[in-house]
Amino acid sequence: MSLYAIGAVAAQTGVSAKTIRYYESTGLIPPAARASNGYRVYSERAVHLLRFVKRARDLGFSVEQVGNLLALWADEKRESAEVKKLAVAHLEEIEHKIDALQDLRNTTRTLIECCHGEDRPDCPILENLASQPGDDD
């Protein structure tokens, strides 16, 4: 069985050593074995788990959601409906964030269009930022 130092695992998975230690501390991945010198060493299985975690995190799943996905992945009696339910909920969160970002973009665009950007000191962007939410100025 091959064992890898944390730096090698970081290079293989694209997960920094600091993040690997964090995932261990939160219980997302099992604690590493220790070599005789006290350094962490990781098995092929740990590398595989970290690749799974990295991919899930890259897709925007939270650490808690990744933990749930890992549990489902390890459960050979799981129902794929459970996995799909988790993914659907995540997609709904993403769509909500996209809607919020589009609203921000549209508001910012409108503010920019209202500002003449000239030598005069009055600026609709600053006036809007200084106003209370709901003001009808």
N, C-alpha and C positions, 0 to 999 in steps of 0.2 A: 504494500500500500504506500503510495506516494504521499508525502507531507510537504506542505509549502509554508514558507515564512509569510508574514503579513504583507510585506512589500511585494512579493511575487503574486500573492492573491489579489492585491490591489491592482497590479498591472494586468492580470488575466481577466479581471471582472470589470474594471473601470470604476470600482468603488474605492474611495480613498481609505487609507488605514484608519483615520480618525472616524470615519463613518462606519467602518467594519466594527470597531470597538464600541461605537454607539449602539449598533444593532445587537451586539452581544449584551450590552448592559441593559437594554430594554427587553431582552428575551426573544427578540425577533428571530435570531439565529442562536443555536446552542453555543455555549462558551467554547473557545478553542482549547485544544489540548496544549500542554506545556512541554517543551523540550527540556532536556536536562539542564540547559542554561537558563531556563525560566521564560524563554521567548515563546510567544504564541506560535502554534503550528496548525495548519488546516489540511483537512482531507479533501479528496476529489469531491465528496458529497457536499462539503461546506462551500467549495468553489461553485458547484452547481446551484446550491441554494442562493448564494450571493448573486449569481447571474439572473436567477428568477426574480429576486428582490429588485435588482437594478432595472430589469425590464419593466416590472410593475410600477416602480417609482417613476421611471421615465414616462410611463403612460399617465402619471398624475395620481395614482392611488396613494392614499395616506399610509403611514406606517401601520396604523390599526387595520386598515383594509388589507394591506399586504399580509399582515398576520393572519387574517381570516382566510385569505387566498391560500397561504401556505398550509393552513390547517386542512382546508378542503383538498388541496393537492395531495397531502399525505394520507387522506382518508380514502381508501380504495372503495368504500361503500357509499361515498358521497353521491348525491344526485346532481347532475349537471344543472338542474333548475336552480339550485342554490348558488352556483357560480354565476349563472346568468343574471340572477336577481341582484347580486352584488355589482356586476358590471353595468346593469341597467341603471341602478342607483347612482353609480359613478358617472355615467353618461349624462344623467339628469343634472348632476352638480356641474359638470363641464358646460352644458348648455346654458345653465343659469349664469355662470361666470361669463360666458360669451355674450349673453344678452346685456349683462351689466357693463362689460367693456364696450359694447356697441353704443350703449347709452352715453357712456363717458366720451367716446369718440365724437358722437353727434353733438353733444353739448359743447365740447371743446371746439369743434369745427364752427358751430354757430357763434361762439364768442369771438373766434378769430375773424369771422366774416363781418362781425359788427364793429370791429376795431379798424379805424382808418389807417393806423400805423404812421401817423404824421408827426409833425413837430409840436402839436398842441399837447398839453398835459392831460386833458381828459381822456380816459380810456375805459371803454365798456367792460373789458376783461377785469380790470381791477375793481370797478364798481360792482360787478357781479360777485366777485370773490368777497367783497366787503359786506354784501347784503345778507340779510337773514334768510334762511330757507323759507320759501313761501311768500316773500315780498313780491308785490306786484309792480315794482318800479318800471 
